[in-house]
Amino acid sequence: MLTTNLADIDRIPRNIAFAVGVLLVTSILVIETALVATYVGTTNKNGLAAAAAFLFLFLAGFILFLEGPSQYYISEVFPTHIRAKGMTINVIGNNICNIFWLELAPTAFTKIGWKYYLVFICVSVFGAAFIYFTFPNTLRKPLEEVARLFGDEDLVAVFQEDLVIDPEKHEVVEFQHEHAPAETA
């Protein structure tokens, strides 16, 4: 799965990849929820097997569309001088969320059963919209240009969009420096 993830990471805009990934795993979770609500507590082996299968599909989708790409994205959006700290914050945040949800799970499943999945579904639908509309796309942008998205203008000498490239010769034809800081008088 990681190989597939690595093959696609530079083809899909980051915000779209994350939002679609969240919606995909949420769709799988909706089916899982319906199967658990219908078949847990019964002797229907096919229904129980399908519920188990969808749990594994959820995990595969999560790894493929969310877990791996989140590491790439975090490494792109943090400035160079604090990138290692940003990656650490990401890992700590993921683990704190995992501990939180997993500590709640036994009590939640005892008290409300399959409805606990509805919490994840609701949070995920909101999260997908939030990601799509607020996460900047970093696809094919040099790290210096990503830094500019977050206000670090001084790290960039030449922006990719300022260059005009001859498609046949693969050479710079023209350079228009639109992002130069305004000179003070």
SVG drawing of the C-alpha trace seen along z (x, -y; Angstrom):
<svg xmlns="http://www.w3.org/2000/svg" viewBox="-30 -58 48 76">
<polyline fill="none" stroke="black" stroke-width="0.4" points="0.0,0.0 2.8,-2.4 4.2,-1.9 0.8,-2.9 0.8,-5.9 4.2,-6.9 3.3,-6.5 0.3,-8.8 1.5,-11.5 2.9,-13.8 -0.2,-13.5 -3.1,-14.7 -3.4,-18.1 -2.9,-17.6 -6.2,-19.1 -8.2,-17.0 -6.3,-13.8 -6.9,-14.3 -10.6,-15.3 -11.3,-12.4 -9.4,-10.1 -11.4,-11.1 -14.7,-10.7 -13.6,-7.3 -12.7,-5.9 -15.9,-7.5 -17.9,-5.7 -16.3,-2.5 -17.1,-3.3 -20.7,-3.9 -21.0,-0.5 -19.1,1.0 -21.5,-0.8 -24.6,0.6 -23.1,4.1 -22.3,3.9 -25.7,2.5 -27.4,5.3 -25.3,8.4 -23.5,8.0 -25.4,10.2 -26.7,12.5 -25.5,15.8 -25.3,14.6 -21.7,15.6 -21.7,13.9 -22.8,10.6 -20.2,10.8 -17.5,11.7 -18.5,8.7 -18.3,6.5 -14.8,7.8 -13.8,7.3 -14.9,3.7 -12.9,3.0 -9.8,4.2 -10.8,2.1 -11.1,-0.9 -7.6,-0.4 -6.2,0.0 -7.9,-3.1 -6.7,-5.0 -3.1,-4.0 -3.2,-4.6 -5.0,-8.0 -4.4,-9.6 -1.6,-8.2 1.2,-8.3 0.2,-11.6 -0.1,-13.4 3.6,-12.9 4.5,-14.3 2.2,-17.3 3.4,-18.2 7.0,-18.1 6.1,-20.5 4.1,-23.1 6.5,-23.6 9.4,-26.0 12.8,-24.4 14.1,-25.7 11.3,-24.0 10.4,-21.1 11.6,-18.4 9.6,-19.9 6.5,-20.1 6.9,-16.4 7.3,-15.6 4.1,-17.6 2.3,-15.6 3.3,-12.2 2.5,-13.3 -0.9,-14.7 -1.7,-11.5 -0.8,-9.3 -2.8,-11.5 -5.9,-11.2 -5.4,-7.5 -5.1,-7.1 -8.1,-9.4 -10.4,-7.5 -9.2,-4.1 -9.6,-4.9 -13.2,-6.0 -14.0,-3.0 -14.7,-0.3 -17.0,-2.5 -18.7,-3.9 -19.3,-0.5 -20.7,0.7 -23.0,-2.3 -24.1,-3.1 -22.8,-0.2 -22.5,-0.7 -23.6,-4.4 -20.1,-5.2 -19.1,-4.9 -21.5,-7.8 -19.2,-10.1 -16.4,-9.3 -18.7,-9.7 -19.9,-13.1 -16.4,-14.4 -15.0,-13.0 -17.6,-14.6 -16.9,-18.0 -13.2,-17.3 -13.3,-16.5 -15.0,-19.9 -12.6,-21.7 -9.6,-20.1 -10.8,-20.7 -11.5,-24.4 -8.7,-25.4 -5.6,-23.3 -3.4,-24.9 -2.3,-22.7 1.4,-22.1 1.5,-19.8 4.7,-20.4 5.6,-23.5 9.2,-23.9 9.4,-24.1 10.4,-27.8 7.1,-28.5 5.2,-26.6 6.9,-28.7 5.6,-31.7 2.0,-30.4 2.6,-30.7 4.2,-34.2 7.9,-33.4 8.6,-35.7 12.3,-36.1 13.2,-32.5 12.4,-32.7 14.7,-34.2 12.9,-33.0 9.3,-31.7 8.4,-29.0 5.4,-30.9 7.7,-33.8 9.6,-31.7 8.5,-31.2 9.9,-27.9 10.4,-27.0 8.5,-23.6 10.8,-22.3 14.2,-23.4 13.3,-23.1 15.1,-26.4 14.1,-29.6 12.9,-32.1 11.7,-34.9 11.9,-35.9 9.3,-38.2 9.9,-38.9 6.5,-39.9 7.1,-38.9 9.9,-41.3 9.4,-43.2 8.4,-46.9 11.4,-49.2 11.2,-51.7 12.0,-55.3"/>
</svg>
